[in-house]
Amino acid sequence: MPSPITVNIKMPVYLIQYLENKYGPQPITFPRKDRFGNILPQLTRKPTVSENQFIVYGKHNLQVVLPFNAEKNVLYHNFIPEPAQALFESMIHKEFLTLFHSFMNEAFNCKVETTESVNVFIDIHQMDYSCFDMLIKERQRYMNGLRLNRWRQNKKRQLNDHIVRCATNVDT
């Protein structure tokens, strides 16, 4: 159940747009059994005197409603420090990349070009086209990683075959 307390989290614009498309407009309220909603109370703590808990990060600002928690009172534990914000951002980024690559793999299997499928992905998730280049480069990195992994597996197989052949020649 959400509380009346919201927190500001610094996050890239494309991830904010992704979350707004998935969970609705800001302030974002995560569903009760959602993993992001369950991790938020673990990231919060009481702000110290020198910390400002009401910082607004401009266009990089994501407002999230804190859920009620039995262990931590959200009236006092309503500050997310920068390392915890970075952890939360990395979790969302990993989910985003997983969704993106699964979509791109399906498009690749349907023989759709990369640029066209990235455009469709951006349209589906109502994101800004400024992230187009970033998504293209991410896809290229992913495909190069797959090729490199296949190459390594092939080299390992060749080495194992060579060792087996050498071992059998020595025994004869």
Salt bridges, closest charged atoms under 4 A:
GLU51 OE2 - ARG45 NH2 2.70
GLU95 OE2 - LYS22 NZ 2.49
GLU95 OE1 - ARG35 NH2 3.73
GLU138 OE2 - HIS101 NE2 3.11
GLU138 OE1 - ARG141 NH1 2.95
